[in-house]
Amino acid sequence: MNTTPPNTSQTAQTRHGVILTLAAVMPAMAIISLVPVLPLLTQEFASVEGVEFLVPIAMTIPALCVALFSPIAGLLSDKTGRKSLLIMSLIIYAVIGLVPFFLTELPHIIMTRVVLGIAEAVIMTVATALIGDYFQGKARERWVAIQIASVSLSAIILIAVGGLLGEVLGSRGPFLLYLLALPIALLCAIVLFEPVKHLRTAVSHSAKFPIKTVLPLLFTTLFVGLIFYTIIVKLGVILQLVGDVSPAVIGGIGAAANIGVALGSVTFSKLKGASGPKLVCIGLLLATLGYVGASLSISLLVTSASLFVACFGCGMLLPTMLTWILSLLPDNVRGRGTGLWTGVFFFGQFAAPIAVAALQNKMGSLEAVLMLIAGLSLIGAAIAASRLKGAKGLVSH
């Protein structure tokens, strides 16, 4: 199949998709790689007032920056082009990501993490926009699914490598991983090409941003981000509802959950002719089932299986929402649209632990919060089901 979209002068091939997928892993690495050394960082800065809040902030602040700056990054890429912006952001990511390896003050580390988050916003937005530029139809769906599956599977490797570096080099060890962005930047410079027609349409502004059709999808993406990251960030606490669990067990179940996300993403690309509402309905029903099981479970096995099912559903939902939005975006506003999607999704990552803590405080237990999320997911599935009639296929035959 010819995967060259009408907005490029060159043919996009497998190597282009692989490089963009590698670039998209970088923002996820910023948080995942530090998880194993959080206790070490907390211990190191124990004398700093508010350390119990500041160390987690140091880990998660890039996600907030991605949420805030992705729309700006998308707008900038629409106006100036994508390739050079991606290369520059990867280099900044590598350099600023390494800096905390040499720092001794926690506030200074947090400041570098803010800059890192801005670089991440550009990387994630532009890499996703280029997938939309380079590929269409079935090829685009496949690469969107591969991107999301790869980010999930890479989490298993990155958390292990981060732990190994922390074991050998101490709390700063995982910061060396950010240097991986440099060879990726070099590959981008050598292999990627700028979508020529994209630049021409960006100047002409011939098509307007389809805000009325995209906005409901952005709200849905925010909800998906919240239910997905509730599992990720609260995994240990959810598992402890049925008894004491060791860090090793939490890590193993977390790895299985990420495999569930990857399998859900692959399943998305296999459902030929399925419409957006149908895919959202299936994904949210699976999330409902998983959250109900986690809320009512009395055994670790049932809880683990329930979380796997919920992550499988989220793995279907993520490529569904991204592919759906990409299909609606004209060339000249694709960067803006992917920037908004990225920002909304990462805001869900940042807000999930805050929202769960607030709800738990009001409702009295985590089980009640999980059941509430299940109920909201079921309502979302019902709304999606009501849109099934006449919906066009999202996944190509």
N, C-alpha and C positions, 0 to 999 in steps of 0.2 A: 504494500500500500504506500502511496506517495504521501508523506507526512508534511510536505512543505505547505504552510499556510499561505494565503494570498498576500500577506503583508511582509514577506521576506524575499530577498534576492538570492539567497542560498538555501540549500536543502538541510533541514535539521535532521540529525541522525542520532543514533543511540548514544554516542559519546557526548553530545550536547546535553541530553537528558541526564546522563550519569553525573556530569560535572555540576549541573544545577541542583541535583539531589544532594550531592556532597556539600554544596554551599548551604543548602537548607538545614543540614544537620548542625551547623555551627551555632545558631541561636539556642537550640535545645541543649547543646553541650555546656553552655554558660551556667546553667543551673545544675544539671544532672551530675557534672563532674565534681561539684563541691559537696554533694550530699554526704559522702563518706567522711569528710574532714570537718563537718560542722561541730561535732563535740570537741575536736582539737582546737578549733578557732575560739569556741566559747571558753574553753579552759585557758587559752593563751591570753585572752582579753578579759579575764574574770574581774580584774580591778576596774574596768571601765564601767561607769554608771549606765545602766540600761542595756547591758550586754546581751541579756536574754532576748531583747527585741532587735538590737542593732546587728547581731550576727545573721539572723534570718533575713533581715532587710538587705544586708550585703549580698545574700544569695539571690533574693527575688527581685531586687530593684531593677535589674535589666528588663524583666517582664513588663513592669509598669512603663519603662521608657519605650519599649516596643509598642505598647498600647497607645502611648501619647504621640509618638513620632512617625509611626508607619504611614498614616495618611499624608503627612508632609513628604515623606520619602517617595510615596507613590506619585504625588503631584510633581515632584522634582524630576522623577524619572520620565514622566510623560513629556516634560518640557525640554530636558537636556539630553535624553538618551539613557540607555540602561547599562551597557557593557562597562564603560569607564567608571560609572558610579558604583557598580558591583565590585570591581577590582579595588577601587580606592577604599571602600568600606571593609573589605576583607583584610587589607593591609592594616588599617586602623584597628580593626578587631584583634589581629594578632599582636600588635605592639602594645595596645592599651590593656589587653587581656593578660599579657605577661607581666606588666608593671607591678601588680600586687606581690609577685614573687620576691621583690626586693624591698617592699614597704614594711614598716614596723608599727604604723598607727592605723587603728580601725577606721577613723573618719576619712583618712586618705584612701584607704581601700574602697570605701563606699563611693567616694567621688569618682574613682576610676571606673567603677562598675556602672555609674550613670552614663559615662561616655561610651562604655562598652554596649550598653543597651541601645543607644542611638545608632551605633554601627550595626547592631543586630537588626534594628528596624529596617534599615536599608537593605541588608543582605536578604532577609526573609521576603520582603516586599518585591524586590527586583528579581530575585530568583524565581518566584512564583509568577510574576508578570511575564518573564521571558519564556516560561513553559507555555503560557497562554499565547505568546507571540509566535513561538516556534512550531507549535503543534495544534492540530484541530481534531475534532471528532474523537474516534476511538483512540488515536495516539495520545491525545491530550488527557483523556480519562485515565489511560494506563499510566502516564507519567505522574499525574496528580496522586493516584493510588500508590504508586511506587514511592513517591516523596514522603507521604504520610507513614507508610509502612516502614520505610527506611529510618525515619526519625524515631519511631517507636522501638525498632529492633536495635538501633544504635545505642539506645539508652541502656540496654543490658550490658553492652561492651564498655561504654563510657563510664558507667558507675563502677565497674570492676577495675578498669584502668585507673580511674581517679582514686579508688581505694588503695591500689598498689603503689601509686606515686605518693600518696599520703603516708603509707606505711614506711616507705624508703626515705622520703625527703621531708616528711612532716607536713604541717598544715598548708604549706605553700606549694607542695608538689603538684597538685592538679592544675595549677595555673600554667604549667608548661604545655599543657594540651592545646592552649590557644594558638601556639605556633603552627598547628596543623593548617591554619587558614592561609599561610604563606604559599605552600605548594598548590593549594586550591586556587589562589589568586593568580598564580603563574599559569595554571591550566586554563583559567578563564581568559587570560590575555592571549594565549596561543590559539585556543580552539573556538571560543564563542565569537559570534558576529552580531553586529548591531542590526536590528530589523529596519531596513532602509525606509520602507513605506511608513513604518511607525513614526519616524522622525518627520516625514512630510505631513502626515495627518495631524501630528501634534501641533504643527504650526497653523494648519488651516482651521482647527477646531470645528470640523464639519459635523460632528455628532455630539449631542449633549449627553451628560451623565444621566442614566436611567434611574433616578433616585426612587421613583415610586415603586418600581419592581424590585430594586435591590434592597431597599430599607427593611421589608419584612424578613428577607433572608439574613440580613445582618443581625436582627434581633434573635432569629432562630440560632444563628451561629454563636451569639453570646450565651444563650441558654445551654447549647451543646458544650461550649467551653467550660461553663460552670459545673455541669454534671460530670464531665470528663475529669477535670482537675480536682474535683472533690474526692474522687477515688484515689488519684495519684498522691495528693498532698496529705490526705487523711488515712492512707492505707494502714499504717501501723495501728492507729487508734481504732479503726473499724475492726481490724483483726483481733484486737485486745478485748472487744466486746464479748468474746466467747472464751477468753482465758489468756494467760500469759503466753507471749510468743517472743522468740529470740530474734535479734537483728538478722541472723542468717535466714530464718524462716520468712521474715518480712521481705528480705531481698529476693528470695526464691519465688514467692507469690507475686511480688512486683514484676519480676521477669516474665512470669506466666501471663500477667495482665497485659504487659506490653506486646507479648506474642498475640494475645487476643485482639488488640488494636490492629496489628499488622494483618491478621487473618480476615478481620472485618473489612479492611481496605481492599484486600485482594478479592473478597466476595463481592464488593461493590462493582468492581470492573467486570465481573462475570454475569451480572444480572442484565442480560441483553434486553433492550427495549423498555426497561423500567423507567417510570416517570419520577420526577423529583419528589412529589407528594408521597408516592408509594415507598420510595427509599427512606424518606424521613419517618413515615409511619412505622415501617419495619424496625428501623434503628431505635426509635423511641420506645416501641413495645419491648424490645430486648433490654433497653436501659431500665424500663419499669420493672421487668421481671427480675433483673439483677439487683436493683435497689430493694425491692420487696424481700427477696431472699436474704440479703445482707441485714436488713432490719429485723427479720423474724428468726434468723438462724440461731441454733444452739450448738453448732459444731464448727470447727475450723474448716473442715472439708466443704461443708455447705456454703459457708461464707466465701471461701476461695472460688468455688464454682460459680457463685452468684456474681462476684466481682469480674470474673472472666467473661461471663455472659454480658454484663453491662459494658465492659471494655470492647467486646466484639461489636455491640451495637454502636458504640461511639466510633469505632473504626470504620463502620459503614457511613456514619453521619458526616464525618469530617470531609472526606473526598466528595460526598454528595453536595455539601454546601459550597465548597470551593469550585467544583466543576459547574454547578448551577450558576453561580455568580459570573464565572469566566465566560459562560455561554451568552450572557446578557450584555457584556461590556464591549463597546466599539473599541477599535485599536487605539484611538487617541486618548481614551480615558481608562485604559486597562490598568495602568500603574496606580491611578487614583483608587480604582475599585479594589484591587488586590491589597492596597495599603489599608483601606478601611476594613477589609475582611481580616487581615493580619492583626490590626489594632484591636478590633473587637474580640477576636479569639484570645489574644494575649491578655486583654483586660479580664477576661473570664479566668485565666490562670492566676492573675494577681488577686482578683476579688474572691475566688472560691474559698480560701481558708478564712477570710474575714467574714464572708456571708454565713458560712457554716458555724463559726464561733458565735456570731450574733444570734442566729436562730437557735442554737443549742442553749444559749443563755435564756432565751425567751421561752423555749418549749421544754426545757428541763432535761433532755436526754438526746444523745446522738441518734439513737434508734428512731426517735420521733422525727428528727430532721431527715433521716434517710427515707422514711415513709412519706414525708411531705414531698421530697424530690421525686419519689416514685409516682405520687399522685399528679404532680405537675407534668411529668413525662407522659403519663397516660392521657392527660388533657391535650397535650401537644400532639400525641398520636391521633387522637380523635379529630382534632382540627385538620391535620394532614389528610386523614381519611375522607373528610368532607370535601377535599379539593381534588379527589381522584378522578372524578368524572371529567372527561375531556382533556386531561393533562397530557402533554406531549412527552414522548420518551426522552430521558436525559442520557441514558447509557446507550451507546450506538449498537446497532445489530452486528 
